[in-house]
Amino acid sequence: MSQFAINLIFVGGSFALYIAIAIWARAGTTKEFYVAGGGVHPVMNGMATAADWMSAASFISMAGLIAVGGYANSTFLMGWTGGYVLLAMLLAPYLRKFGKFTVPDFIGDRFYSTGARLVAVACLIIASVTYVIGQMTGAGVAFSRFLEVSSDMGLIIAAVIVFLYAVMGGMKGITYTQVAQYVVLIIAYTIPAVFISLQLTDTFLPPLGLFSEHTESGMPLLAKLDQVVSELGFRDYTADVDNKLNMVLFTLSLMIGTAGLPHVIIRFFTVPKVADARWSAGWALVFIALLYLTAPAVASMARLNLMNTIYPSGPTADAIQYAERPDWMKTWETTGLIKFDDKNADGRIQLYNETPAFAATATERGWNGNELVVNNDILVLANPEIANLPSWVIGLIAAGGLAAALSTAAGLLLAISSAISHDLIKGSIKPDISEKGELLAARISMGVAIVVATWLGMNPPGFAAQTVALAFGIAAASIFPALMMGIFSKRVNNVGAIAGMLAGLISTCVYIFLYLGWFFIPGTATFENIPQNWLFGGTGYGISPLSFGAVGAMINFAVAFIVSALTAPPPVRIQELVESVRFPRGAGQATDH
């Protein structure tokens, strides 16, 4: 059986399962459409939350980024993991207790303002649409390879599948579909990792394999990888980061942006009680950890396998002949995600880092420039093929990559849909709309969001993880501070909240679009290698646009507190509401606290 047929079986089978679940779990009320009726078991909700959380950026791009940038790009891993803990500990229980299942609903009521609600809707839509671009881009990458179609056609197929199960099932259909998607994606991610870890280190568990000996050379795996990449002019894989300020701010931006994204917050309203929300958060962390502990091993092993493929006798020997390139490379070339340009006309593939420090070595070897460009997003998907794993493993990872992209895309589209139908239409434009009319508005708005997301996915502003990081920066600068101040400060009023959100959003967006250096340049490894005159550091140093979300959040907090201090305090009922969310009536009486 051909590889294409096997891929079609795995992908088609998983899609059939998702659509069947959506038909079975079709939403009939707005409560089922928005929060799955509020009766999901905490363990199942934990799995659905993990699938919602682990997007195409986690499954496809994160390991690719770490593979290319090494330790420097571990910020993605630290930021997203830390952000989930922040969300689970600081926000989710209080928002669940407040009882408002959408972020604009909470902000509108807490800050007693329709204007605050509308600003929150705008921030949510900007962040969520930006985020969903990354998911659609990731789906296009997976489809273009495994179903042998163009990226644009892959995006259209993905959009149709999401439309069928998300628009029909709402949160109810999405929840149970995401449970199935989690099972698919975690199996698809870990099984190839186990195979490759055994190949390279004779160690069964990939996280342990990362710190084991490389079987062929007898060296520690990371030391071997450092040797290979450094001999080709690349920065050591385990090298420290020069720009510590940017690394800290980028990690912080991912953390607080993560805690501010709405599609995961909604998940804590799909369970019956506040206690169940806490259990859901705990279970989700366990399920997320299974992939996040494996990702660094997948990244390092993918990078080493790629280098060994190009330089089978070592980086100081001749590279392979282009005519003798392996089949996996030929297959991925058809997608346009691998490109070869024989600059010195020797018929061989020269893959190295074009830096001034390596120029003399490259000239001595007769190289006239790097000849191979490999899209970071393909490394995880291509890894089983690079390692010559069985055909069924390749089919499995195809289904897993698509599951990761579609699960998060569905959650984001639902967040956009509920913001438009519930917060904008019912909350501001037409408060007397019937439940049937609101449900229809929710489905229509989700359909429109899918069309817009598909078009933007065809014209993305960067590859998957970069686009996602931009979304996190926007959420960090606008939504997270408003949520934190809404829960933990009785003094911040409606004027301060609106001014803070606008200041954070505008400052972050202006900085991002003034400094378009948030693209990765082929051949570079880390943010500081990008030649941009960033704030507080000059060219290649200072604060990158991807890290500015943390600065935007500080601006948001500062403006909100200053404006609130200069204007009237919130009404007493609002202050009592904040107090009741944090400290239930009667709490502490038994211990006199």
N, C-alpha and C positions, 0 to 999 in steps of 0.2 A: 504494500500500500504506500502511495506517495506521501511525502511530508505534508503537502497541501491538503490531501484528503484527511489526514490525521488532525491537522489544525482545524479543519472545518468541523470535524466530529466534536472536538473539545469545545470550540467556540460556539458552534450551533447548539450543542447540547446544553451549555450553560445559559445561552439566551432563551432557549425554549423553557428552561426551568424558571428563569426570572419572569417571563411573560405569564406562565401558568400560575405562579404565586400571585402576580398582580391581579389576574382574573379572579382567583380564589379570595383575595383580600381587598376587593374593590371597595373604595370608600363611598358610603352612602350619606354621610353627614359631614358638616364642617369640622366637628370634633374628631371624626375619624380621618379626615383629610389633613388636618393640621397636626394632631398629636396622637394618631392611631387609636383614638378612643380612651387613652389613658390607662390601658390595662395590660401593657407588655411586661413580661417577667423580667426581673433585673438582670439575669444572666443573658437572656436573649437580647435585651437592650444593650448590655455591655458589648456583645458581639457586633450588633448593628452600629453602635457608637464607634467601635474600633474600625469597622469598614468605612464608615462615614469619615473618620479621621484620616485613615491611611489612604491617601489619594494617589493619583498617578505620580505626584511629586514624590511620595514616600516609596511607592513600589518601583517606579521606573527611573526617576531622576535623582533621588537622594544618593543612591549607591553610585550612580554615574558621576555625580559631583564629587563625592569623596574619592572615587577612583582617580579622577583627574587632579583634584586639589589636595588629596591626602588629609593630613591633620587639619590644615587650614580650613577645609570645608566641613569639618565635623561640627561646625557651628549650626548647621541645619539640624543635625541629630540632637544636639543639646537644646537648641531653641524650641523645637517642636515638642520634645519630650517634657522639658520644663514647663512649657506653656500649658500642656494638658494638666499637669499637677496643679498649676496655678488656678486654672479654671475649676478643677474639681474641688480644691480646698477653699478658694476665696469667693467664687461667684455662684457656682451651680446650686449649692444648698439654699442660699439666700434668695436667689431668683426663683427657685422652685417654691419656696415658702411664700414669696410675694404673690405668686399665682398668675403672673402674666407670661404667656409662653412665647411671645416675640419680643425682641430687643426694643423696637420702637414703642410697643405697648407699655413696657416697663418705664422707659424714659419719659413717655408722654404723661403717664400717671404720676410718677415720682416727682417730675419737675412741673407738674400741673400746667402743662402748656401744649397746645396744638402745634405751635411753632417748633418746640423741642422734638415732638413726634415726627414732624415732617423733615427736620434736619437729620434725625436718626434714620428715617427711611432712605434719604439720599445717601448717607454714609454707608448704610447696609448694602444698597444696590450697587454702589460704586465698588465696594470691596468684594462683594459676592460675584459680580459679573467679571471682575478682574481675575478672581480665583478660578471661576469656572472655565475661563479661557485655557488655563493650564491643564485642566482635566480633558477638555475636548482636544487640545493639542496632543496630549499623551495617548488618547484613544486613536487619533489619526496615525500616530507613529506605530502603534501596535497593529492596527488594521492594515496599514500599507505594507507591512512585512508579511504577516501571517495569513492574510486573505488575498495577498498579491493584487491589491488595488492601490490606487493613488491615495495620498494622504487626504485630499479633499473628499474623495468618495468614502474613505473610512470615517471621516467626520460625519458625513450624511447618514451612513449606516448607524453609527453610534447615536446620533440624534433621534433617529426613528425608534431605536430600541428604548432609549430613555423616555421618549414620548409615550410609548405604549404602556410602560409599567408605572411611570411617575404620574402622568396626567390622569390615568385611570384609577390608580390605587391611592394616590396621595401618600401621606405619611404612613398609613396602614400598610399599603402595598410596598412602599419603600423600605419600611422596617424589616419585614420578613424577607424581602429580596436581599437586603443588606446582610442578613444572617447567612443566607446562602452564599453571597459574594465573599463574606469573610472566610468561610470555609474554603472556597475555591482559591482565594488569593494567598492565604497563609500556607496551604499545601503547595501551591505553585511556587511560592518563594523559597520555602525551606527545603523541599526535595532536591532541586538542582544544587542548592548550596551544600547539602550533605554530600552529594556525589562529588562535587568539585573539591570540597575539603578533603575527602578521602583520596582523591587523585593527587593533590598537591602536598598533603601533610600526613596522610594515613590517620587522620583524626576525624572521628565521626561527627562531633559537634562543631559547626563552623566557628562560633565565638572562641572556642579553645584552639581550633586550627589556626586562627589568626596569630596566636602567640606560640605556635609550635614550629618545629623544624621543617623547612622545605625539603621534601623527600629526595629530590634529584641532586641538590647541591649540599645538603647537610647543614646549611645555614638557617638561622631563624627566618621565617617567611618574610617578615617586614624588613629585615636586614638585606635579604636577597632583592626585594623590590626596590629598596633604596639604592642598591648598587646598580641595578639595571637602569633605572630612570636617570640617575645622576650621570651615568656614562653617556647618556644621550642629551645632556644639557638641561634636563628638567630639574626642578627643585627636588630635594630629598622628600620622599613621601611622608616621612615622620618629622619633617622640619617644623620648627616653631613659626609662629606668625609674627612678622615684623610690626604690622599695624595693630597693636593691641587695642587701641581706642575703638577702631572700626569693628574689631572682632567682638568686643564686649557689647557695643551698641547694636550690632547686628543680631547677636544672640538675644539680647533684651527685646529687640523689636519683634523677633519671631515669637518670643514667649508671650508678650502682652498682646500681640496681634492674634495669636492662637486663642488666648482667653477671650478675645473680643469678637471672634467670628461667630455668627449667629446659628449656623446650621448644626453645630454640636450642642449649643445651649438648648435648642428646641428638644433635643433627644431626652433631656432630663424631665420633660413634661409628659412623656409617653408611659411612665410608670405610675402606679396608683398613689404612692405616698412619698414624703420627703426622705424617709429612711431608705426606700427603694432607690431613690435617686443617688444616694450615697453609695449603696451597694453596686449600682450600675457603673458609677465612676470607678470603683475599685476593680470590678471585673474588666472593664474596658482597658484599664492600665495594664492588667495581666495580658490581655489579648494583644495589645499594642506592643508590649515588650517582646513578644515572640518574634516579631519582624524587626524591631529596632535593634535588638541584640545581635541579629544575624546580618544586618545591613553592612557594618564595617568590614566583616569578613568577605561578603560578596563583592564589595568594592575593591578591596586589595587583590583578591584572587582574579577578578575580571581584568584589572590593570596588568597583572603579571602574565595572565594568559594571552592578552592582546600583544604585549611586547614580545613574548616568546614566539608568537605566531609570525610576527614580522621579522624577528631576528632569532631563528631557531638555533643558531650556533653561538648566540650571545651578542650583545650590543656593539662589541668591537669588531665583529666579523661582518661579512656581507649580509645584506637583507635578502629576503626571498625575491625571486623573479616575479614580476607582475603577472606574467602569463601562467605562472604556477601557483597563483594565489588560491587559497582554499575556497571551497564551494560557498561557505557561509558569507564570505566577503563578496562574492559575485552576487549572491542573493540580495544582500543589503545594499549593494550599489544600485540596483534597480529602483530602490526607493528614494535615491538621492541623498541618503543620510550618511553614506560613505563616498568620498570623492578622491580620485587619484589624478595627479598631474606630474608627469615624468619630466621634471625641470632640467635634469642633466642628461636625458636621453640614454640612460644606461639600462633601461628595462627593469630596474629594481625599485623596490619601494623604500624610500628613505623617510623614516618617521623620527623626528627629533625636534628640539626646542630651539627656535631661531632667536638666540640672545647674543648680544655682543660678546659675552664671555665665552661662548661656544663657537663663535664665528671662525676662529683660526683652526680649530679641530675639524669643523665641517669642510673648510676649504682644503685641508690636508687630505681628507677622505674623498674629495671630488664631488661634494654635495653642493647644489646651487639653491637650496631652500627645502623646507619641509614639503613633502609630496603627498601626504595622506591626511585628510581631514575626516575625523570620526565624530559624529554627533554624540554628545554625552548621553542623550536619552536612550541610545540603543544598547548600552553596555550590559545592562541587566537582561534585556530581552535576547541579546545575541550570545550571552555567556554560555548557555547550554550547547549552542552550536559550535562556539569556539572550542569548548572542551570535549566535543564529539560525544555528547550524551545521547541516550536513546531517543528515537523520534517522538515517543509518547511524552517524554519530559518536555520537549520543545512545544508540543501541543498544549501541555498543561500550563506552561508559563505564558503562552498566548492568552489562554482563558483568564489567568490570574491578572495579567496586566490590564486587560479590558475590564475585569471585575473591579479593580482598584479605581480606574478612571470613572467608570459609570456610577459606582456607589456614591462617591463624593459629589459628582456632578448632579445626581438626583437630589441629594440633600441640599445642595446650594440652590438649585432651581426651586425647591420647595420653600426655602427661606425667602427667595426673591418673590415668589408667588404670594406667600402669606403677607409679606410687607406691602405688596400692592393691593391685594384684595381685602385683607383684614385691617391693616394699619392706615392705608391711604384711602381706599374707597369707603369701607365701613367706618373707620375711625375719624375721617375728616370730610370726605366728599358727600357720602350718602349714608348717614348713620342708621336710617330706617330700612336699609336693604334687607330683603328676606334671606333666610338661610339658603334656600335654593338658588337665589340670585348670587349670593356670596360664593357659594360652591362653584357656580358657573364662571364667575369672575376669576376665581382662583385657578380654574383649569385653563381658561383663556390666557391669563397672564403667564402661566407656566409655559404654555405653548409658544407665546411670543418670546419669552426668555430663552427657550430652546433654540428658536430660529436665530436670535441675536447672538447667542453664545456660539452657535455653529459658524456663523459668518466671521465672528472675531477669532474663532479657532483656526479658520483658514488664513487669517492674517495676524498671527500672534506677535506681540512685541518682544518676544524672547522665548527660550525654550522652557519646558514645563515648570521646573523648580524655580526659575528666575521670575516667571510671571506670578507664581504662587507667592513668592517672597514679597513681591510688590503689593499683592493683596493684603498680606499680613501687615505690612508697613502702614497701609491706609487704615486698617482696622485698629492697629495699635495707636495711631495718632488721633483717631476720632471716637471710636466706640468704647474701647476699654476704659479710658479715664472717666467717661460719663457713667459707666456701670459702677466703677469703684466709688466714685463720689456719691452716686445715688444710694449706695448701700451703707457706706461708712462715714458719710458727712451729713449732718443735719443742717449745716449752715449754707451749703451751696444751693443757690436758688435757680429759677428758670432762666433768668437773664445770663447768669454766669455759665450755666450748662450750655446754652446755645452759643454764646461767645466762645467758650472753650472748644466745642466741637468744630465750629467753623475755623477757628484759628489753627487747630491741629490739622484738619483736613487740607485747608488751603496751603499752609506752609509746606506740608509734605508733598502735595501734588506739584506745587511750583518748583520745589527743589528737584523732584524727580525729573520733571520735563525740561528744566534748565540744564541739568547735568545728565545727559543720556548715556552715561558710562555704566549703566547697570546691565548692559549686554556683556556676555563673556566673549572675549576675542579668541578665536581658535589658536591653540598652542599655548595659551596662558593657563595658569593653575589657580590663581587666587585673585580676589578682588583688587589687591594693591598693585597688581601688574597692569591694570587697565589705565591707560594714559588719560586721566581726567583731572582737571584742576578742582579738586574737591574742597569743601569748606574745612577750615582749621587744619590744613596740612599740605596744600599744594598738590602737584601732580602725583597721582598714585597713592597718596596718603590722606590722612584726615578722614572725613565721614563720607562713605559712599551713599548714593541714593537708596540702595537697599537697606541701609542702616538708619536712615533718617526718621523712620517711624518712631523710634525711641525718643528722638529729639522732639518730634511733633507731639508726642504724648506729654513730654515735660512742658511744652508750650501750652498745650490744652489745660493741664492741671494749673499752671501759673495764671493763665488768663481767667479761668473759671473762679479760682479763689479770690483774685484781685477784684474782679467785677462783682462777685457776690459780697465781698467786704464793703464795697462802695454803694451797694443797693440794699433794699429792704430784705430782711430774712424771710425764709419760706413761712407759710402759714403754720400755725400750731398743729393743725391736723396732719400736715405733711411731716413735721418733725416727730410727732407721735407715731406716724406710720413707719418711718425709718427705725425708730426705737423698737417697735413691735416686731419688725422683721429680724433684727439682730438679737433682741432679748425678749422672748415671749413673756407675756404677762404671767406672773407667779414664779418665774425662774429664779432660783437661788433662795427662795423663802425658807426651805428646809435647813439651809446652812447659813442663813443670815447674810447672804452675799447679794 
